């Protein structure tokens, strides 16, 4: 009787571990997806801010308060997104480490 209970507990434990491993794998996939998108979003926003600054420097639009507000707003958004760079850098460090390991193997 005690061996049946022990076997049941071991099977339950193995099942729970398999489910947890599957769940952790899905979480890491989501983190890597978000990380890739944050990097793309940040580069697009920086490009947008640069574009606004170039337009604002043209003689036709120089001193326009609306453009100045847009430039300020875009800079604030870029700074806000940069706050999430830790997630972005997390996967970048992983990618760099893998590339360095591959280079050493060759």
DOBALO-718226 format. One record per residue (C-alpha): residue number from 0; residue in three letters; x, y, z. Coordinates in pm, 1 decimal. Layout:
N
(r NUM; ALA; (X; Y; Z)),
...
END
This chain:
106
(r 0; UNK; (0.0; 0.0; 0.0)),
(r 1; UNK; (278.1; 246.6; 86.0)),
(r 2; UNK; (457.7; 172.1; -242.2)),
(r 3; UNK; (139.4; 258.4; -432.4)),
(r 4; UNK; (119.6; 591.2; -249.6)),
(r 5; UNK; (489.5; 656.3; -311.2)),
(r 6; UNK; (457.1; 577.4; -683.6)),
(r 7; UNK; (149.4; 802.8; -705.7)),
(r 8; UNK; (336.7; 1090.9; -539.2)),
(r 9; UNK; (637.2; 1044.5; -771.3)),
(r 10; UNK; (412.8; 1041.7; -1081.5)),
(r 11; UNK; (231.6; 1351.3; -956.8)),
(r 12; UNK; (564.1; 1523.8; -895.1)),
(r 13; UNK; (695.1; 1434.1; -1241.8)),
(r 14; UNK; (373.0; 1559.7; -1401.5)),
(r 15; UNK; (389.6; 1886.6; -1207.7)),
(r 16; UNK; (754.6; 1937.8; -1306.1)),
(r 17; UNK; (677.7; 1877.2; -1674.1)),
(r 18; UNK; (393.7; 2129.7; -1660.2)),
(r 19; UNK; (616.3; 2386.1; -1486.3)),
(r 20; UNK; (894.2; 2340.8; -1741.7)),
(r 21; UNK; (642.5; 2389.5; -2024.3)),
(r 22; UNK; (505.8; 2704.2; -1854.4)),
(r 23; UNK; (853.2; 2851.2; -1796.0)),
(r 24; UNK; (943.8; 2786.3; -2159.0)),
(r 25; UNK; (635.6; 2979.4; -2273.5)),
(r 26; UNK; (721.6; 3267.5; -2040.7)),
(r 27; UNK; (1073.3; 3290.8; -2182.8)),
(r 28; UNK; (934.8; 3290.9; -2537.2)),
(r 29; UNK; (711.1; 3585.1; -2447.3)),
(r 30; UNK; (998.2; 3771.2; -2281.7)),
(r 31; UNK; (1219.5; 3729.3; -2588.9)),
(r 32; UNK; (935.2; 3842.2; -2817.0)),
(r 33; UNK; (874.1; 4153.9; -2607.0)),
(r 34; UNK; (1245.3; 4224.6; -2590.2)),
(r 35; UNK; (1282.4; 4215.2; -2968.0)),
(r 36; UNK; (983.8; 4444.6; -3011.6)),
(r 37; UNK; (1104.8; 4695.5; -2752.4)),
(r 38; UNK; (1431.7; 4733.6; -2942.1)),
(r 39; UNK; (1247.9; 4792.8; -3269.5)),
(r 40; UNK; (1004.3; 5033.4; -3106.3)),
(r 41; UNK; (1285.0; 5232.7; -2949.2)),
(r 42; UNK; (1476.4; 5265.9; -3275.4)),
(r 43; UNK; (1159.7; 5373.6; -3460.9)),
(r 44; UNK; (1079.5; 5635.1; -3198.0)),
(r 45; UNK; (1433.6; 5770.7; -3205.4)),
(r 46; UNK; (1406.9; 5797.2; -3584.0)),
(r 47; UNK; (1076.9; 5979.9; -3548.9)),
(r 48; UNK; (1225.2; 6225.6; -3298.0)),
(r 49; UNK; (1520.8; 6291.0; -3529.7)),
(r 50; UNK; (1286.8; 6346.7; -3823.0)),
(r 51; UNK; (1081.6; 6597.0; -3621.8)),
(r 52; UNK; (1396.0; 6786.6; -3524.3)),
(r 53; UNK; (1504.6; 6806.2; -3889.4)),
(r 54; UNK; (1166.1; 6941.1; -3993.1)),
(r 55; UNK; (1171.5; 7191.6; -3707.9)),
(r 56; UNK; (1510.7; 7321.5; -3817.5)),
(r 57; UNK; (1379.6; 7411.9; -4164.3)),
(r 58; UNK; (1322.1; 7783.6; -4216.6)),
(r 59; UNK; (953.8; 7733.3; -4288.2)),
(r 60; UNK; (883.0; 7564.4; -3954.7)),
(r 61; UNK; (1152.6; 7711.4; -3730.2)),
(r 62; UNK; (1001.0; 7821.0; -3399.7)),
(r 63; UNK; (665.2; 7650.5; -3455.5)),
(r 64; UNK; (525.8; 7576.2; -3110.9)),
(r 65; UNK; (331.5; 7272.6; -3230.1)),
(r 66; UNK; (648.3; 7109.7; -3361.7)),
(r 67; UNK; (835.0; 7201.5; -3044.9)),
(r 68; UNK; (561.4; 7026.8; -2845.4)),
(r 69; UNK; (585.2; 6720.3; -3068.7)),
(r 70; UNK; (963.1; 6711.4; -3027.7)),
(r 71; UNK; (931.1; 6735.0; -2648.4)),
(r 72; UNK; (663.2; 6465.4; -2648.3)),
(r 73; UNK; (866.7; 6230.9; -2868.0)),
(r 74; UNK; (1174.4; 6277.9; -2646.1)),
(r 75; UNK; (964.9; 6194.9; -2338.4)),
(r 76; UNK; (834.6; 5878.9; -2503.3)),
(r 77; UNK; (1186.2; 5772.8; -2604.0)),
(r 78; UNK; (1307.4; 5826.4; -2245.0)),
(r 79; UNK; (1010.0; 5628.5; -2111.7)),
(r 80; UNK; (1075.7; 5336.1; -2346.1)),
(r 81; UNK; (1446.7; 5344.5; -2258.4)),
(r 82; UNK; (1337.8; 5263.6; -1903.0)),
(r 83; UNK; (1252.4; 4918.4; -2034.8)),
(r 84; UNK; (1595.9; 4865.9; -2186.3)),
(r 85; UNK; (1677.1; 4617.0; -1910.1)),
(r 86; UNK; (1447.3; 4365.8; -2079.0)),
(r 87; UNK; (1591.6; 4454.4; -2417.5)),
(r 88; UNK; (1948.1; 4427.8; -2290.6)),
(r 89; UNK; (1869.2; 4097.4; -2121.0)),
(r 90; UNK; (1822.6; 3920.7; -2453.0)),
(r 91; UNK; (2097.0; 4119.1; -2625.7)),
(r 92; UNK; (2348.3; 3992.0; -2367.6)),
(r 93; UNK; (2223.0; 3638.9; -2425.3)),
(r 94; UNK; (2261.4; 3678.0; -2803.0)),
(r 95; UNK; (2612.3; 3826.2; -2767.4)),
(r 96; UNK; (2719.4; 3546.6; -2533.9)),
(r 97; UNK; (2595.8; 3284.1; -2780.3)),
(r 98; UNK; (2775.3; 3458.0; -3068.3)),
(r 99; UNK; (3098.1; 3476.0; -2865.1)),
(r 100; UNK; (3071.9; 3107.1; -2777.1)),
(r 101; UNK; (3012.4; 3018.0; -3142.5)),
(r 102; UNK; (3315.1; 3225.2; -3249.2)),
(r 103; UNK; (3535.1; 3046.6; -2995.8)),
(r 104; UNK; (3421.5; 2707.4; -3126.4)),
(r 105; UNK; (3521.8; 2798.5; -3482.0)),
END
